[in-house]
C-alpha cells in the first residue's frame, strides 16, 4: 500500500469506529447495514485495484465513505444529517437547493466515476476509443449511484424509519448523481489509469 492508501484506511477505520459506536449508542437501526456496505465497497475496490491508487483519489474515496456513514447515522433534530439543508424549501422543486444528501450523492458519483476510470479504462485507448471509454465510465458511475438507490429502497423496506424519503428524494438523488458523474469528465485526462491484465 502507498502512504496515501494507508492514510485513507486510517480515515475510513476511524470514521467506521466513531460513527459505528455513535450509531449503536443512539439506536440507529441502519448502523450495521451502513458499516457492511462500506466494507463491501472497500473490498470490491481492493479486488479490482492492481497498484496503488492516486493519492487524492484514494483519500477522497475514504472521505466519501465517511460522509455517507455520517449522513445516515448522525442525528440532526428529529431527522438525520442526510436531510439537513440550508435555506428554505423550494416548493416547485420539492427540495432544498443546498441539502447534505444532494452534495454527498454528487460527490459520490464524481469519485466513483473517476475511480472506474482509473481502475478500468485502458491506458492505451486512442482518442476515439477514449470518448467511448469516458462515456462508459460516466454510465458506470451512474450505475453505482443507482445501486445506492436500490440499497436505500431495501433499507426503507427493512425498517420504515430509514429517513430515505419518497419519489422526490430518489429523483433528486439521481439528478445529483448525474451532476457528479458528468463533472468528473474534465478531470479524467489528469487522473492516471492502471494497466489491467484481463488474461
Secondary structure, DSSP 8 states (H G I E B T S, - for coil): --HHHHHHHHHHHHHHHHHHHHHHHHT-TTHHHHHHHHHHHHHHHHHH--S---HHHHHHHHHHHHHHHHHHHSEETTEEGGG-EEEEEETTTTEEEEEHHHHHHHHHHHHHHHHHHHHHS-TT--HHHHHHHHHHHHHHHHHHHHHHHHHHHHHHHH-TTS----HHHHHHHHHHHHHHHHHTHHHHTTS--------
